[in-house]
Amino acid sequence: MSANTNGALCGIKVVDLTRVLAGPLCTQMLADNGADVIKVEPPMGDETRKLGPPFGSCGNAAYFSALNRGKRSISLDLSKPRAQAVLHTLLDGADVLVENFLPGTMEKWGIGYEQTLKDRYPGLVYCTVTGFGSDGPLGGLPGYDAVLQAICGVMSINGSTETGSTRVGIPIVDHLTGYVALSEILMALQARHHTGQGQRVEAALFDTALSLLIPHASNWFASGREPELLGSAHPNIAPYDKFRARDGEVFIGVVNDGQFRRFCKHVGLDPLLEDERFSSNARRVSHRDALKQLIEEAISGHDAQALCEALMRVGVPAGSVNSVPQALNHPHVAHRQMVVTDGVYRGLRSPMRLHGTPGQQGSAPPAFAKDAHPILREHGYQDADIRALEASGAMPDMDGVVSR
């Protein structure tokens, strides 16, 4: 059960059949906000348990630990009828089921939404996370973050002329798809208040990746001009780019003329305010290369951190380009309580913050099938029933791993 009895989702029961990133991130955020999330893993476990090094003290890869806190774990081989019977027991009284199997897998097992679950559990919100959806030219195919970045044009606008097209360094498509799934689930739960009915919702990596093409898609729709590799620059705004200071790189984001005036006055570029080439954003975009050279000459003697702090104080958005350790050790991270701990576990807090019904990180991510026996007993199974399930292969034999 969730330890967060004051969370916005307290009382919501979630059956989580997902692995890897998008689905587990979604269900972790549900758990952080009070939902009781039962993670049902295949006999070999969630793949991310093995995606290391590094590995934590409990043997799980750090990758897994980032996405599965606050959940309880059980393992079932859902291809077997006896395991499917356990799933039905878990679904009795559940509010949400989330899965990310290849389309058609649940139907192959006889437990598809339209096929079985919709009528049997009319209030259930059934969320499926797929690569491309279930139909169409790419329907049913497997999808992975970087592959979707490539197919959907995200990679083509990331990088510079020197590097060529480059994958965004975080699994941004998977990550945003987790938030899409979360939003859909919450909207479906809200709709259920009015209709009394659950529904099937779908989050596809393909749709999510295309939605990231802002403003590049709208620029192409309007101009017919193919977006170019701009490195860290913005296609519609200048100066909005990375620049070299004395001891490191900084990012300066100027989005209006007032900010440009304040920036020029602060770094000693007052003559640029009288230069017709830089008199408006559109003109600055047209002369971005010359502007970048002038800016880097002007800030070449400034320390990156001090320059950015001073610019921010006068209303010019700027930040030094920090490493991951520098970012996580920034004092504002501690102030915002963004790093959460539980024993040896450390992770990042969900960025959502509800002040009336605050989220609260759950316990450390579970060991494989750690909660199998307690979950089954909670749902009416006796010791003999559990031993029979293990003997049948419907679930792993956890003798010696999970206390009976």
SETI-980192 format. One line per field, with one value per residue (C-alpha): residue number from 1; residue in three letters; chain; y, x, z. Coordinates in nm, 3 decimals. Example, Ala and Ser with C-alpha at 12.3 -4.5 7.8 and 13.67 -1.06 7.14 Angstrom:
SETI-980192
k [1, 2]
r [ALA, SER]
c [A, A]
v [-0.450, -0.106]
u [1.230, 1.367]
w [0.780, 0.714]
//
This chain:
SETI-980192
k [1, 2, 3, 4, 5, 6, 7, 8, 9, 10, 11, 12, 13, 14, 15, 16, 17, 18, 19, 20, 21, 22, 23, 24, 25, 26, 27, 28, 29, 30, 31, 32, 33, 34, 35, 36, 37, 38, 39, 40, 41, 42, 43, 44, 45, 46, 47, 48, 49, 50, 51, 52, 53, 54, 55, 56, 57, 58, 59, 60, 61, 62, 63, 64, 65, 66, 67, 68, 69, 70, 71, 72, 73, 74, 75, 76, 77, 78, 79, 80, 81, 82, 83, 84, 85, 86, 87, 88, 89, 90, 91, 92, 93, 94, 95, 96, 97, 98, 99, 100, 101, 102, 103, 104, 105, 106, 107, 108, 109, 110, 111, 112, 113, 114, 115, 116, 117, 118, 119, 120, 121, 122, 123, 124, 125, 126, 127, 128, 129, 130, 131, 132, 133, 134, 135, 136, 137, 138, 139, 140, 141, 142, 143, 144, 145, 146, 147, 148, 149, 150, 151, 152, 153, 154, 155, 156, 157, 158, 159, 160, 161, 162, 163, 164, 165, 166, 167, 168, 169, 170, 171, 172, 173, 174, 175, 176, 177, 178, 179, 180, 181, 182, 183, 184, 185, 186, 187, 188, 189, 190, 191, 192, 193, 194, 195, 196, 197, 198, 199, 200, 201, 202, 203, 204, 205, 206, 207, 208, 209, 210, 211, 212, 213, 214, 215, 216, 217, 218, 219, 220, 221, 222, 223, 224, 225, 226, 227, 228, 229, 230, 231, 232, 233, 234, 235, 236, 237, 238, 239, 240, 241, 242, 243, 244, 245, 246, 247, 248, 249, 250, 251, 252, 253, 254, 255, 256, 257, 258, 259, 260, 261, 262, 263, 264, 265, 266, 267, 268, 269, 270, 271, 272, 273, 274, 275, 276, 277, 278, 279, 280, 281, 282, 283, 284, 285, 286, 287, 288, 289, 290, 291, 292, 293, 294, 295, 296, 297, 298, 299, 300, 301, 302, 303, 304, 305, 306, 307, 308, 309, 310, 311, 312, 313, 314, 315, 316, 317, 318, 319, 320, 321, 322, 323, 324, 325, 326, 327, 328, 329, 330, 331, 332, 333, 334, 335, 336, 337, 338, 339, 340, 341, 342, 343, 344, 345, 346, 347, 348, 349, 350, 351, 352, 353, 354, 355, 356, 357, 358, 359, 360, 361, 362, 363, 364, 365, 366, 367, 368, 369, 370, 371, 372, 373, 374, 375, 376, 377, 378, 379, 380, 381, 382, 383, 384, 385, 386, 387, 388, 389, 390, 391, 392, 393, 394, 395, 396, 397, 398, 399, 400, 401, 402, 403, 404]
r [MET, SER, ALA, ASN, THR, ASN, GLY, ALA, LEU, CYS, GLY, ILE, LYS, VAL, VAL, ASP, LEU, THR, ARG, VAL, LEU, ALA, GLY, PRO, LEU, CYS, THR, GLN, MET, LEU, ALA, ASP, ASN, GLY, ALA, ASP, VAL, ILE, LYS, VAL, GLU, PRO, PRO, MET, GLY, ASP, GLU, THR, ARG, LYS, LEU, GLY, PRO, PRO, PHE, GLY, SER, CYS, GLY, ASN, ALA, ALA, TYR, PHE, SER, ALA, LEU, ASN, ARG, GLY, LYS, ARG, SER, ILE, SER, LEU, ASP, LEU, SER, LYS, PRO, ARG, ALA, GLN, ALA, VAL, LEU, HIS, THR, LEU, LEU, ASP, GLY, ALA, ASP, VAL, LEU, VAL, GLU, ASN, PHE, LEU, PRO, GLY, THR, MET, GLU, LYS, TRP, GLY, ILE, GLY, TYR, GLU, GLN, THR, LEU, LYS, ASP, ARG, TYR, PRO, GLY, LEU, VAL, TYR, CYS, THR, VAL, THR, GLY, PHE, GLY, SER, ASP, GLY, PRO, LEU, GLY, GLY, LEU, PRO, GLY, TYR, ASP, ALA, VAL, LEU, GLN, ALA, ILE, CYS, GLY, VAL, MET, SER, ILE, ASN, GLY, SER, THR, GLU, THR, GLY, SER, THR, ARG, VAL, GLY, ILE, PRO, ILE, VAL, ASP, HIS, LEU, THR, GLY, TYR, VAL, ALA, LEU, SER, GLU, ILE, LEU, MET, ALA, LEU, GLN, ALA, ARG, HIS, HIS, THR, GLY, GLN, GLY, GLN, ARG, VAL, GLU, ALA, ALA, LEU, PHE, ASP, THR, ALA, LEU, SER, LEU, LEU, ILE, PRO, HIS, ALA, SER, ASN, TRP, PHE, ALA, SER, GLY, ARG, GLU, PRO, GLU, LEU, LEU, GLY, SER, ALA, HIS, PRO, ASN, ILE, ALA, PRO, TYR, ASP, LYS, PHE, ARG, ALA, ARG, ASP, GLY, GLU, VAL, PHE, ILE, GLY, VAL, VAL, ASN, ASP, GLY, GLN, PHE, ARG, ARG, PHE, CYS, LYS, HIS, VAL, GLY, LEU, ASP, PRO, LEU, LEU, GLU, ASP, GLU, ARG, PHE, SER, SER, ASN, ALA, ARG, ARG, VAL, SER, HIS, ARG, ASP, ALA, LEU, LYS, GLN, LEU, ILE, GLU, GLU, ALA, ILE, SER, GLY, HIS, ASP, ALA, GLN, ALA, LEU, CYS, GLU, ALA, LEU, MET, ARG, VAL, GLY, VAL, PRO, ALA, GLY, SER, VAL, ASN, SER, VAL, PRO, GLN, ALA, LEU, ASN, HIS, PRO, HIS, VAL, ALA, HIS, ARG, GLN, MET, VAL, VAL, THR, ASP, GLY, VAL, TYR, ARG, GLY, LEU, ARG, SER, PRO, MET, ARG, LEU, HIS, GLY, THR, PRO, GLY, GLN, GLN, GLY, SER, ALA, PRO, PRO, ALA, PHE, ALA, LYS, ASP, ALA, HIS, PRO, ILE, LEU, ARG, GLU, HIS, GLY, TYR, GLN, ASP, ALA, ASP, ILE, ARG, ALA, LEU, GLU, ALA, SER, GLY, ALA, MET, PRO, ASP, MET, ASP, GLY, VAL, VAL, SER, ARG]
c [A, A, A, A, A, A, A, A, A, A, A, A, A, A, A, A, A, A, A, A, A, A, A, A, A, A, A, A, A, A, A, A, A, A, A, A, A, A, A, A, A, A, A, A, A, A, A, A, A, A, A, A, A, A, A, A, A, A, A, A, A, A, A, A, A, A, A, A, A, A, A, A, A, A, A, A, A, A, A, A, A, A, A, A, A, A, A, A, A, A, A, A, A, A, A, A, A, A, A, A, A, A, A, A, A, A, A, A, A, A, A, A, A, A, A, A, A, A, A, A, A, A, A, A, A, A, A, A, A, A, A, A, A, A, A, A, A, A, A, A, A, A, A, A, A, A, A, A, A, A, A, A, A, A, A, A, A, A, A, A, A, A, A, A, A, A, A, A, A, A, A, A, A, A, A, A, A, A, A, A, A, A, A, A, A, A, A, A, A, A, A, A, A, A, A, A, A, A, A, A, A, A, A, A, A, A, A, A, A, A, A, A, A, A, A, A, A, A, A, A, A, A, A, A, A, A, A, A, A, A, A, A, A, A, A, A, A, A, A, A, A, A, A, A, A, A, A, A, A, A, A, A, A, A, A, A, A, A, A, A, A, A, A, A, A, A, A, A, A, A, A, A, A, A, A, A, A, A, A, A, A, A, A, A, A, A, A, A, A, A, A, A, A, A, A, A, A, A, A, A, A, A, A, A, A, A, A, A, A, A, A, A, A, A, A, A, A, A, A, A, A, A, A, A, A, A, A, A, A, A, A, A, A, A, A, A, A, A, A, A, A, A, A, A, A, A, A, A, A, A, A, A, A, A, A, A, A, A, A, A, A, A, A, A, A, A, A, A, A, A, A, A, A, A, A, A, A, A, A, A, A, A, A, A, A, A, A, A, A, A, A, A, A, A, A, A, A, A, A, A, A, A, A, A]
v [0.000, 0.358, 0.528, 0.864, 0.872, 1.243, 1.230, 1.341, 0.982, 0.808, 0.523, 0.471, 0.119, 0.073, -0.253, -0.179, -0.423, -0.189, -0.215, 0.008, 0.385, 0.559, 0.332, 0.293, 0.670, 0.726, 0.478, 0.609, 0.953, 0.794, 0.624, 0.947, 1.102, 0.830, 0.557, 0.194, 0.062, -0.313, -0.374, -0.704, -0.813, -1.098, -1.397, -1.242, -0.911, -0.557, -0.517, -0.202, -0.403, -0.518, -0.202, -0.119, -0.058, 0.116, -0.113, -0.032, -0.225, -0.433, -0.547, -0.340, -0.108, 0.260, 0.300, 0.081, 0.267, 0.596, 0.475, 0.233, 0.373, 0.347, 0.031, -0.326, -0.603, -0.938, -1.156, -1.341, -1.526, -1.382, -1.630, -1.892, -1.916, -1.947, -1.624, -1.457, -1.563, -1.385, -1.075, -1.079, -1.098, -0.793, -0.609, -0.663, -0.318, -0.167, 0.177, 0.174, -0.079, 0.036, -0.186, -0.139, -0.475, -0.491, -0.430, -0.753, -0.922, -0.885, -1.006, -1.309, -1.399, -1.346, -1.045, -0.755, -0.449, -0.467, -0.845, -0.909, -0.633, -0.358, -0.556, -0.731, -0.410, -0.124, 0.138, 0.047, 0.306, 0.101, 0.280, 0.133, 0.274, 0.184, 0.281, 0.363, 0.267, -0.056, 0.013, 0.217, 0.182, 0.143, 0.006, -0.267, -0.223, -0.187, 0.164, 0.292, 0.648, 0.710, 0.535, 0.766, 1.067, 0.961, 0.881, 1.186, 1.447, 1.529, 1.408, 1.609, 1.940, 1.847, 1.899, 2.135, 2.137, 2.001, 1.710, 1.633, 1.508, 1.389, 1.208, 1.426, 1.310, 1.212, 0.974, 1.271, 1.088, 0.815, 1.072, 1.293, 0.987, 0.900, 1.241, 1.199, 0.867, 1.025, 1.312, 1.073, 0.858, 1.157, 1.293, 0.952, 0.925, 1.270, 1.169, 0.861, 1.089, 1.210, 0.896, 0.616, 0.447, 0.378, 0.393, 0.294, 0.563, 0.539, 0.709, 0.650, 0.742, 0.839, 1.099, 1.231, 1.266, 1.460, 1.689, 1.791, 1.963, 2.308, 2.552, 2.357, 2.202, 2.531, 2.707, 2.452, 2.470, 2.849, 2.881, 2.550, 2.588, 2.279, 2.339, 2.350, 2.227, 2.526, 2.372, 2.539, 2.832, 2.893, 2.916, 3.209, 3.405, 3.573, 3.595, 3.265, 3.044, 2.907, 3.139, 3.100, 3.303, 3.315, 2.992, 2.806, 2.815, 3.007, 3.009, 3.348, 3.368, 3.709, 3.703, 4.072, 4.412, 4.522, 4.227, 4.294, 4.654, 4.545, 4.276, 4.514, 4.776, 4.517, 4.368, 4.691, 4.644, 4.975, 5.048, 4.748, 4.935, 5.181, 4.913, 4.857, 4.490, 4.427, 4.667, 4.393, 4.022, 3.948, 4.143, 3.979, 3.636, 3.737, 3.843, 3.582, 3.482, 3.835, 3.894, 3.578, 3.681, 4.024, 3.878, 3.624, 3.898, 4.108, 3.832, 3.665, 3.819, 3.733, 3.434, 3.227, 3.188, 3.550, 3.679, 3.468, 3.565, 3.932, 3.906, 3.728, 4.004, 4.263, 4.056, 3.878, 3.498, 3.329, 3.020, 2.859, 2.523, 2.290, 1.927, 1.680, 1.680, 2.060, 2.077, 1.829, 2.006, 2.350, 2.503, 2.560, 2.182, 2.141, 2.437, 2.284, 1.942, 1.783, 1.495, 1.238, 0.964, 0.639, 0.463, 0.418, 0.513, 0.856, 0.978, 1.283, 1.407, 1.434, 1.797, 1.829, 2.003, 2.010, 2.219, 2.097, 1.728, 1.705, 1.418, 1.211, 0.975, 0.613, 0.350, 0.251, 0.052, -0.308, -0.612, -0.850, -0.994, -0.887, -0.837, -1.137, -1.334, -1.037, -0.914, -1.258, -1.305, -0.959, -1.076, -1.394, -1.650, -1.905, -2.056, -2.371, -2.159, -1.970, -2.291, -2.425, -2.109, -2.142, -2.511, -2.442, -2.186, -1.908, -1.721, -1.773, -1.983, -1.718, -1.959, -1.815, -1.472, -1.375, -1.472, -1.698]
u [0.000, 0.111, 0.268, 0.130, -0.216, -0.259, -0.168, -0.408, -0.439, -0.477, -0.726, -0.643, -0.522, -0.294, -0.185, 0.140, 0.244, 0.504, 0.880, 1.172, 1.099, 0.778, 0.531, 0.731, 0.789, 0.415, 0.329, 0.605, 0.445, 0.111, 0.276, 0.445, 0.100, -0.057, -0.169, -0.114, 0.092, 0.141, 0.421, 0.368, 0.695, 0.757, 0.958, 1.285, 1.204, 1.193, 1.478, 1.603, 1.704, 2.000, 2.080, 2.407, 2.660, 2.626, 2.434, 2.305, 2.372, 2.058, 2.180, 1.943, 2.080, 2.064, 1.841, 1.572, 1.599, 1.516, 1.172, 1.023, 1.015, 0.700, 0.577, 0.522, 0.654, 0.514, 0.610, 0.362, 0.395, 0.084, 0.097, -0.025, -0.395, -0.324, -0.122, -0.406, -0.641, -0.413, -0.419, -0.799, -0.785, -0.556, -0.789, -1.088, -1.127, -0.842, -0.884, -0.603, -0.410, -0.102, 0.076, 0.335, 0.342, 0.357, 0.004, -0.192, -0.007, -0.285, -0.535, -0.317, -0.339, -0.717, -0.706, -0.735, -0.936, -1.217, -1.196, -1.234, -1.150, -1.392, -1.705, -1.562, -1.424, -1.640, -1.477, -1.121, -0.897, -0.679, -0.366, -0.155, 0.188, 0.305, 0.572, 0.349, -0.006, -0.173, -0.248, -0.132, 0.190, 0.404, 0.135, 0.237, 0.611, 0.846, 0.953, 1.258, 1.339, 1.637, 1.465, 1.167, 1.400, 1.541, 1.213, 1.023, 1.287, 1.398, 1.751, 1.774, 1.743, 1.976, 2.346, 2.562, 2.709, 3.029, 2.867, 2.584, 2.248, 2.274, 2.050, 1.922, 2.131, 1.833, 1.551, 1.325, 1.060, 1.019, 1.019, 0.751, 0.543, 0.534, 0.383, 0.138, 0.023, -0.007, -0.218, -0.445, -0.500, -0.588, -0.827, -0.993, -1.032, -1.191, -1.427, -1.524, -1.660, -1.921, -1.988, -1.915, -1.725, -1.359, -1.200, -0.898, -0.631, -0.321, 0.018, 0.232, 0.600, 0.550, 0.285, 0.491, 0.807, 0.625, 0.471, 0.825, 0.878, 0.790, 0.859, 1.028, 0.710, 0.520, 0.819, 0.821, 0.443, 0.467, 0.784, 0.847, 1.210, 1.370, 1.499, 1.877, 2.119, 2.183, 2.373, 2.244, 2.087, 1.715, 1.571, 1.343, 1.531, 1.870, 2.076, 1.949, 2.256, 2.560, 2.863, 3.221, 3.319, 3.662, 3.636, 3.347, 3.035, 2.717, 2.371, 2.213, 1.845, 1.728, 1.369, 1.277, 1.428, 1.422, 1.634, 1.870, 1.920, 1.990, 2.229, 2.427, 2.459, 2.577, 2.853, 2.968, 2.805, 2.615, 2.716, 2.507, 2.193, 2.254, 2.347, 2.066, 2.163, 2.052, 1.757, 1.492, 1.477, 1.416, 1.729, 1.931, 1.828, 1.939, 2.280, 2.320, 2.677, 2.811, 2.621, 2.761, 3.117, 3.066, 2.913, 3.192, 3.452, 3.270, 3.237, 3.573, 3.710, 3.413, 3.385, 3.088, 2.911, 2.949, 2.839, 2.524, 2.426, 2.473, 2.272, 1.987, 1.977, 1.920, 1.650, 1.846, 1.799, 2.140, 2.299, 2.639, 2.656, 2.685, 2.787, 2.538, 2.723, 2.736, 2.364, 2.270, 2.493, 2.348, 2.211, 1.873, 1.835, 1.850, 1.616, 1.358, 1.408, 1.458, 1.676, 1.492, 1.647, 1.545, 1.836, 2.100, 1.850, 1.876, 1.656, 1.493, 1.161, 0.872, 0.864, 0.492, 0.415, 0.065, 0.049, -0.291, -0.231, 0.147, 0.321, 0.565, 0.823, 0.757, 0.998, 1.306, 1.241, 1.151, 1.368, 1.236, 0.897, 0.974, 0.608, 0.462, 0.350, 0.208, 0.019, -0.130, -0.232, -0.388, -0.599, -0.719, -0.455, -0.350, -0.002, -0.110, -0.246, 0.082, 0.286, 0.060, 0.113, 0.489, 0.480, 0.274, 0.522, 0.262, 0.502, 0.866, 0.943, 1.054, 1.156, 1.461, 1.403, 1.062, 0.978, 0.676]
w [0.000, -0.057, 0.244, 0.127, 0.283, 0.206, -0.162, -0.434, -0.558, -0.221, -0.268, -0.635, -0.716, -1.017, -1.180, -1.361, -1.636, -1.785, -1.822, -1.925, -1.908, -2.023, -1.844, -1.521, -1.504, -1.537, -1.263, -1.035, -1.051, -0.965, -0.666, -0.557, -0.527, -0.317, -0.559, -0.461, -0.752, -0.793, -1.043, -1.226, -1.386, -1.632, -1.503, -1.623, -1.457, -1.592, -1.844, -1.674, -1.367, -1.579, -1.776, -1.603, -1.475, -1.243, -1.008, -0.662, -0.343, -0.397, -0.738, -0.950, -1.217, -1.125, -1.432, -1.271, -0.943, -1.115, -1.226, -0.975, -0.625, -0.418, -0.593, -0.481, -0.702, -0.805, -1.102, -1.326, -1.654, -1.815, -2.100, -1.850, -1.754, -1.380, -1.390, -1.581, -1.303, -1.054, -1.275, -1.268, -0.890, -0.884, -1.122, -0.897, -0.743, -0.946, -1.102, -1.358, -1.563, -1.756, -2.009, -2.283, -2.458, -2.836, -2.970, -2.984, -2.696, -2.442, -2.704, -2.780, -2.412, -2.409, -2.177, -2.422, -2.324, -2.582, -2.581, -2.208, -1.963, -2.071, -1.987, -1.683, -1.526, -1.661, -1.438, -1.535, -1.701, -1.937, -2.055, -2.332, -2.418, -2.768, -3.017, -3.313, -3.217, -3.317, -3.684, -3.982, -4.184, -3.870, -3.640, -3.402, -3.449, -3.151, -3.062, -2.875, -2.783, -3.014, -3.304, -3.266, -3.243, -3.579, -3.755, -3.632, -3.717, -3.363, -3.430, -3.753, -3.566, -3.281, -3.334, -3.535, -3.883, -3.727, -3.539, -3.778, -3.652, -3.292, -3.048, -2.765, -2.469, -2.253, -2.351, -2.409, -2.614, -2.353, -2.076, -2.229, -2.322, -1.952, -1.883, -2.173, -2.024, -1.680, -1.817, -2.006, -1.699, -1.482, -1.746, -1.779, -1.401, -1.399, -1.682, -1.481, -1.209, -1.457, -1.662, -1.418, -1.699, -1.753, -2.095, -2.299, -2.343, -2.558, -2.544, -2.855, -2.873, -3.238, -3.154, -2.864, -3.073, -3.345, -3.082, -2.982, -3.319, -3.189, -3.347, -3.628, -3.770, -3.770, -3.925, -4.208, -4.251, -4.288, -4.496, -4.671, -4.562, -4.412, -4.056, -4.025, -3.763, -3.537, -3.248, -2.934, -3.118, -3.168, -3.520, -3.433, -3.165, -3.129, -2.922, -2.781, -2.784, -2.607, -2.579, -2.458, -2.149, -1.984, -1.783, -1.939, -2.151, -2.080, -2.232, -2.286, -2.381, -2.501, -2.624, -2.655, -2.726, -2.361, -2.258, -2.548, -2.434, -2.076, -2.194, -2.417, -2.145, -1.891, -2.109, -2.273, -2.613, -2.616, -2.980, -3.092, -2.983, -3.266, -3.519, -3.769, -3.802, -3.445, -3.411, -3.387, -3.322, -3.691, -3.785, -3.511, -3.640, -3.990, -3.855, -3.581, -3.675, -3.655, -3.331, -3.173, -3.256, -3.100, -2.786, -2.735, -2.774, -2.513, -2.251, -2.308, -1.990, -1.769, -1.537, -1.648, -1.313, -1.206, -1.546, -1.547, -1.193, -1.276, -1.598, -1.422, -1.160, -1.431, -1.598, -1.870, -1.865, -1.852, -1.706, -1.695, -1.874, -1.574, -1.565, -1.414, -1.076, -1.078, -1.152, -0.878, -0.624, -0.697, -0.375, -0.538, -0.583, -0.206, -0.154, -0.390, -0.226, -0.567, -0.443, -0.233, -0.023, 0.144, 0.309, 0.038, -0.234, -0.390, -0.671, -0.824, -0.693, -0.933, -1.056, -0.973, -0.647, -0.496, -0.181, -0.059, -0.125, -0.149, -0.317, -0.118, -0.256, -0.168, -0.049, -0.245, -0.565, -0.483, -0.528, -0.792, -0.685, -0.329, -0.240, -0.422, -0.118, 0.080, -0.228, -0.292, 0.071, 0.066, -0.227, -0.058, -0.155, 0.104, 0.136, -0.048, -0.335, -0.359, -0.365, -0.641, -0.848, -0.813, -0.900, -1.213, -1.346, -1.333, -1.104, -1.002, -0.698, -0.453, -0.178, -0.010, -0.163, -0.027, 0.326, 0.352]
//
